[in-house]
Amino acid sequence: DLHSFPTRRSSDLNLVHNNLPHNAIGFIPSLSHIHTLNLGCNQLRDDELNFLLPWLGNNPLLRSLDLRRNSLTSTSGTGLCTLLRTSSSLTRLSLSHNLLRNEGAVALAPALKQHPSL
């Protein structure tokens, strides 16, 4: 059961703690008015983040992205770097309690330094 489900005009999508099945995120790119996306605590993997990255990078309204407590590894670091380079609207990014390790942090550091609003 989803904690909240967006309407066409909703600006916040909170799917935290929903144990989303790995194929359940497919509807997210069809939403166009999302300012805040919380996918925390869903065991999302690198391939699922990679699926969302084009939409995330092309969403000029997205201000906050919460990916904490998932299963993202250092592989996601490269994709997140691209996101940070293309999304100037993003002002909040939460990645705590993932599996990014040192390699992921090293990959993200330059992009974080260059991002204008994080």
Salt bridges, closest charged atoms under 4 A:
ASP47 OD1 - ARG45 NE 3.36
GLU48 OE2 - HIS22 ND1 2.45
GLU48 OE2 - ARG45 NH2 3.94
ASP66 OD2 - ARG68 NE 2.66
ASP66 OD2 - ARG92 NH2 3.85
